[in-house]
Structures are given as structure tokens and as C-alpha cells.
Amino acid sequence: MGGGEGLLSGQLTACIEWLFAEGGRSIPDRVRAAAAAGFSQIEFWGAGDKNVGELEEAINETGVSVTAFVSEPPARLVDPTTHADFLLGVERSSRLASRLHARNLIVLSGDALPGVERKRQRESVTRALASAAPIASQAGVNLLLEPLNTRVDHPGYFLDSTSEGFEAIREVNHPAVRLLYDMYHSVVMGEDPARVLSGSGALVGHVHVADVPGRREPGTGTIDWLRELSALRLSGYDGTVGLEYRPTRDTESSLAFFRGLIAVWNEDRVDAVTGTDGWLRS
């Protein structure tokens, strides 16, 4: 695999909902294909629509770990009447995370409640997270709160601001609760990653990437990836980066752009935007 293997193995994670799906591959076969391509970490959305036994078998067979999946049932954290079900879901999903060698559970705010003050809804979100944090922590997993864009993909969703997401994480103030920063959703909302991430990298638990527009592989759209990955580095974040995009071609070919980025950094070239050494060096 050449110069990209180190990063593929150590820092990038493959979202198998969209990656390695060519030819109608089953979920377990996508796990195997990701491992064969050099990934040691994969992720997916929910487990409820999957054969968990077959998924577990593929994970154990390949030795990959799971970076994250969605805690189920997905709750509407803005609504306090859903919190009891949410906490039960975190408890059950945490047990499943242990089986699947997963480190994080993704949690969602849910759609905004019409006619309810925004401050009250955010307080409901932070109360739910504060209640769930000890459950997750006891199981050795983290909860990742994910903002989503409301302009294209998720109209009506409550948490569409990275800054407000960070405010919620700070209010919860628990090491098991972090933000899932999705660069695609952030850029679609008109945010500047360097600005919204500045000084907050320690509050990020995982990152998703896809290009804008179209949510395709990096390199197909308008995002300046050297600049934005450097913004991640400067924010203090040095964790995993999840490839959550819809490939325009076969997955293996769609990885070429990121491999090219890796090669740039491995040549000790300096990012002219930041003047820093390359974070992506394997």
C-alpha cells in the first residue's frame, strides 16, 4: 500500500455504511475489505439493522476495532420525556460496544421542538448527557454528541452549530462526553473550521470528513483539505478521522487523494497556510 499504510492503519477509520459497499457486499464483508485495504478501525451507524453475530465474527476475524456507532434507540434529547429510553439505550449499547471492541457511542440531539425556547431544549440535552455519562464511563466508552447540518441533509435538527455543541460539552463537563466534529456538516452550515475549532480540540472525540458539495470523497469538492486538516492540528486535536463519504467510484480508488496528502506530508513539505509540520505524517 506504500506511504499511506501507516495512516490508514493508525488514524483513519472507514465508515462501512458507504465505503467498501461495491457489488452489494454484506456488512461483514465490508469489514474484511476495509481490513484488507489497511484499515485497523471501522465504524458504522446503527447496529439494529445488522446481524450482530456476523458483524462480531468479522471484527474478531480481522482484528479491527470499532471507532464508533450510534447509541440506539436514537433519542430526542431535546425532549425530557425521551430520557429514560435514552439511558436504557446507552446501557444496552455500551454492552454491545464491549462485544464489538468499540470505543465511542454517537448520540443525537433530535429535531427541535416547535414552540419551546431554545435554551430549555439545550438544557434538556445537557441533562441527558450528564445522566448518561457515568453509564458510558463505567463501560469504558465515550459519548459523542454530533451536530448536523440543517441546510441540506437534516432540516429541523436541533444542534446544527459546532460552537453550541462545544458549549453543551463544556456544560456537561465530563471526560466521557465529547463532540463528534463532522467537517462536512460544519462547512455546509457556513462555518470556518479554523475558527470554530480554535482552542477546542481537546473537546473533540472523533472527526468525520467528506467533501462539499455532495458528501463525496475528499478531493472532489471545494474544501481546502491541507488548510482544514491543519486547523484540526492547531486546535489541539490528534485523534481519529472517519471517512464518511459516498464514493464516486470504487472505494479503493477513492482513497487516492488522501494517500496523496499523506505523501506530501511524508516528504517534509510544510503547509504554507500554517507553517507547521504535517500532522498527517505516518
C-alpha positions as CSV (number, residue, x, y, z in Angstrom):
1,M,0.0,0.0,0.0
2,G,3.0,2.3,0.2
3,G,3.2,5.5,2.1
4,G,-0.5,5.6,3.1
5,E,-0.5,2.4,5.0
6,G,0.6,3.9,8.3
7,L,-2.2,6.4,8.4
8,L,-4.8,4.0,7.2
9,S,-3.8,1.6,9.9
10,G,-3.4,4.1,12.7
11,Q,-5.6,7.2,12.3
12,L,-8.2,6.9,9.6
13,T,-11.4,4.9,10.1
14,A,-13.7,3.6,7.4
15,C,-17.4,4.1,7.6
16,I,-18.7,0.9,6.1
17,E,-22.2,2.2,5.6
18,W,-20.8,3.7,2.4
19,L,-17.2,2.5,2.0
20,F,-16.4,-0.9,0.5
21,A,-20.1,-1.4,-0.4
22,E,-19.4,-2.1,-4.1
23,G,-21.1,-5.1,-5.6
24,G,-23.7,-5.3,-2.7
25,R,-21.1,-6.5,-0.2
26,S,-22.6,-7.6,3.1
27,I,-21.6,-5.7,6.2
28,P,-19.2,-8.4,7.4
29,D,-17.5,-8.5,4.0
30,R,-17.1,-4.7,4.1
31,V,-15.3,-5.2,7.4
32,R,-13.0,-7.7,5.8
33,A,-12.5,-5.4,2.7
34,A,-11.6,-2.5,5.0
35,A,-9.0,-4.6,6.8
36,A,-7.5,-5.9,3.6
37,A,-7.2,-2.2,2.4
38,G,-5.1,-1.4,5.5
39,F,-7.7,-0.1,8.0
40,S,-7.4,-1.2,11.6
41,Q,-10.6,0.8,12.5
42,I,-14.0,0.9,11.1
43,E,-17.3,2.5,12.1
44,F,-21.0,2.3,11.2
45,W,-24.3,3.9,12.0
46,G,-26.7,1.7,13.9
47,A,-26.5,-1.9,14.9
48,G,-30.2,-2.5,14.9
49,D,-30.3,-3.2,11.1
50,K,-27.3,-5.6,11.2
51,N,-26.7,-9.2,12.0
52,V,-24.6,-8.5,15.1
53,G,-23.3,-12.1,15.4
54,E,-21.9,-12.0,11.8
55,L,-20.5,-8.5,12.4
56,E,-18.8,-9.6,15.6
57,E,-17.3,-12.6,13.8
58,A,-15.8,-10.4,11.1
59,I,-14.4,-8.0,13.6
60,N,-12.8,-10.7,15.6
61,E,-11.5,-12.5,12.5
62,T,-9.8,-9.3,11.1
63,G,-8.7,-7.8,14.4
64,V,-10.2,-4.4,13.5
65,S,-11.7,-2.2,16.2
66,V,-14.8,-0.1,16.0
67,T,-14.3,3.6,16.4
68,A,-18.0,4.5,16.9
69,F,-21.6,3.6,16.2
70,V,-24.9,5.3,17.1
71,S,-26.5,4.6,20.5
72,E,-29.9,3.0,20.0
73,P,-32.7,3.8,20.1
74,P,-31.7,7.3,18.9
75,A,-33.3,9.7,21.3
76,R,-34.7,13.1,21.1
77,L,-32.6,14.6,23.8
78,V,-34.3,18.0,23.5
79,D,-37.4,16.2,24.9
80,P,-37.1,15.2,28.6
81,T,-39.8,12.5,28.1
82,T,-37.4,10.5,26.0
83,H,-34.5,10.5,28.5
84,A,-35.5,7.3,30.3
85,D,-35.4,5.4,27.0
86,F,-32.2,7.1,26.1
87,L,-30.4,6.0,29.3
88,L,-31.6,2.4,28.8
89,G,-30.3,2.6,25.2
90,V,-26.9,3.8,26.4
91,E,-26.7,1.0,28.8
92,R,-27.5,-1.6,26.2
93,S,-25.4,0.0,23.5
94,S,-22.5,0.1,25.9
95,R,-22.7,-3.6,26.5
96,L,-22.7,-4.1,22.7
97,A,-19.8,-1.8,22.4
98,S,-17.8,-4.1,24.7
99,R,-18.6,-7.0,22.4
100,L,-17.6,-5.2,19.3
101,H,-14.4,-3.6,20.6
102,A,-16.0,-0.1,20.2
103,R,-14.8,3.0,22.0
104,N,-17.5,5.6,21.3
105,L,-21.3,5.9,21.0
106,I,-22.7,8.6,18.9
107,V,-25.7,10.5,20.3
108,L,-28.0,12.9,18.6
109,S,-30.0,15.9,19.9
110,G,-33.1,15.1,17.8
111,D,-35.2,17.6,15.9
112,A,-36.1,20.9,17.6
113,L,-39.3,21.1,19.5
114,P,-41.6,23.7,18.0
115,G,-42.7,26.4,20.4
116,V,-40.1,25.5,23.1
117,E,-37.4,28.0,24.0
118,R,-34.0,27.0,22.6
119,K,-32.3,27.5,25.9
120,R,-34.7,25.0,27.5
121,Q,-34.0,22.4,24.8
122,R,-30.3,22.7,25.2
123,E,-30.6,22.3,28.9
124,S,-32.5,19.1,28.2
125,V,-29.7,17.9,26.0
126,T,-27.0,18.6,28.6
127,R,-29.1,17.0,31.4
128,A,-29.5,13.8,29.4
129,L,-25.8,13.7,28.6
130,A,-24.8,14.3,32.2
131,S,-27.1,11.4,33.3
132,A,-25.7,9.1,30.7
133,A,-22.0,9.9,31.1
134,P,-21.5,7.7,34.2
135,I,-23.1,4.8,32.5
136,A,-20.9,5.1,29.5
137,S,-17.8,5.7,31.6
138,Q,-18.4,2.7,33.7
139,A,-18.5,0.6,30.5
140,G,-15.3,2.2,29.2
141,V,-16.9,4.1,26.3
142,N,-17.4,7.8,25.4
143,L,-20.5,9.6,24.2
144,L,-20.1,11.7,21.1
145,L,-22.6,14.5,20.6
146,E,-22.9,15.2,16.8
147,P,-24.1,18.5,15.3
148,L,-25.7,18.0,11.8
149,N,-26.4,20.5,9.1
150,T,-30.0,21.7,8.6
151,R,-29.4,23.3,5.2
152,V,-29.2,20.2,3.1
153,D,-29.4,16.9,4.9
154,H,-31.3,17.3,8.3
155,P,-33.8,20.1,8.2
156,G,-35.3,20.6,11.6
157,Y,-32.5,19.1,13.6
158,F,-31.8,21.0,16.8
159,L,-28.0,21.0,17.1
160,D,-26.6,22.5,13.8
161,S,-23.9,24.6,15.3
162,T,-20.4,23.4,16.3
163,S,-20.0,26.3,18.8
164,E,-23.2,25.5,20.5
165,G,-22.1,21.8,20.6
166,F,-18.9,22.8,22.4
167,E,-21.0,24.9,24.8
168,A,-23.0,21.8,25.7
169,I,-19.9,19.7,26.2
170,R,-18.4,22.3,28.5
171,E,-21.7,22.5,30.5
172,V,-21.8,18.7,30.9
173,N,-18.1,18.8,32.0
174,H,-17.5,15.0,32.0
175,P,-14.5,13.3,30.3
176,A,-16.7,10.7,28.8
177,V,-18.7,13.3,26.8
178,R,-17.1,14.8,23.7
179,L,-18.1,16.3,20.4
180,L,-18.1,14.5,17.1
181,Y,-17.0,17.2,14.7
182,D,-18.2,16.5,11.2
183,M,-16.4,18.8,8.8
184,Y,-18.9,18.2,6.0
185,H,-21.8,19.3,8.2
186,S,-19.8,22.2,9.6
187,V,-18.8,23.6,6.1
188,V,-22.4,23.1,4.8
189,M,-23.5,25.4,7.6
190,G,-21.1,28.0,6.5
191,E,-18.6,27.6,9.4
192,D,-14.9,28.2,9.2
193,P,-13.3,25.1,10.7
194,A,-10.2,27.0,11.9
195,R,-12.4,29.5,13.7
196,V,-15.0,27.1,15.3
197,L,-12.3,24.6,16.4
198,S,-9.8,27.1,17.7
199,G,-8.8,26.2,21.3
200,S,-11.4,23.4,21.5
201,G,-9.6,20.4,20.1
202,A,-9.5,18.7,23.5
203,L,-13.3,18.6,23.5
204,V,-13.4,16.7,20.2
205,G,-13.7,12.9,20.4
206,H,-13.8,12.0,16.8
207,V,-13.9,13.7,13.3
208,H,-15.8,12.9,10.2
209,V,-14.8,14.1,6.7
210,A,-16.5,14.3,3.3
211,D,-16.2,17.0,0.6
212,V,-18.7,19.8,-0.2
213,P,-20.9,19.7,-2.1
214,G,-22.3,16.2,-2.5
215,R,-20.8,14.5,0.5
216,R,-18.3,12.7,-1.8
217,E,-14.7,11.7,-1.2
218,P,-12.2,14.4,-0.2
219,G,-10.7,16.0,-3.4
220,T,-14.0,16.1,-5.3
221,G,-15.3,19.4,-3.9
222,T,-14.4,22.8,-2.6
223,I,-12.8,22.1,0.8
224,D,-9.1,23.0,1.1
225,W,-8.0,19.9,2.9
226,L,-4.5,20.9,3.7
227,R,-5.8,24.0,5.4
228,E,-8.6,22.4,7.3
229,L,-6.6,19.4,8.5
230,S,-4.0,21.8,9.7
231,A,-6.8,23.6,11.5
232,L,-7.6,20.4,13.3
233,R,-4.0,20.0,14.3
234,L,-3.7,23.6,15.5
235,S,-6.9,23.2,17.6
236,G,-5.1,20.5,19.6
237,Y,-6.9,17.5,18.1
238,D,-4.8,14.5,17.2
239,G,-7.3,11.7,17.2
240,T,-9.1,9.6,14.6
241,V,-10.6,10.8,11.4
242,G,-13.5,8.9,10.0
243,L,-14.0,8.7,6.2
244,E,-17.8,9.1,6.0
245,Y,-18.5,9.8,2.3
246,R,-20.3,8.4,-0.7
247,P,-17.6,7.3,-3.1
248,T,-18.0,8.4,-6.7
249,R,-16.0,5.3,-7.8
250,D,-14.8,2.2,-6.1
251,T,-13.6,2.7,-2.5
252,E,-10.0,1.8,-3.1
253,S,-9.7,4.3,-5.9
254,S,-11.5,7.0,-3.8
255,L,-8.7,6.8,-1.2
256,A,-6.1,8.1,-3.7
257,F,-6.5,11.8,-2.7
258,F,-5.8,11.1,1.0
259,R,-2.9,8.9,0.1
260,G,-1.6,11.9,-2.0
261,L,-1.9,14.1,1.0
262,I,0.0,11.6,3.2
263,A,2.8,11.6,0.6
264,V,3.0,15.4,0.7
265,W,3.4,15.4,4.5
266,N,5.8,12.5,4.4
267,E,8.1,14.5,2.1
268,D,8.5,17.0,5.0
269,R,6.8,19.7,2.9
270,V,5.4,22.5,5.0
271,D,1.8,23.7,4.9
272,A,2.1,27.2,3.7
273,V,-1.2,28.1,5.5
274,T,0.1,27.3,9.0
275,G,3.8,27.0,8.8
276,T,3.6,23.8,10.8
277,D,5.0,20.3,10.2
278,G,2.5,17.8,8.7
279,W,0.0,16.3,11.2
280,L,-0.7,13.6,8.6
281,R,2.8,12.2,8.6
282,S,2.6,8.4,9.1
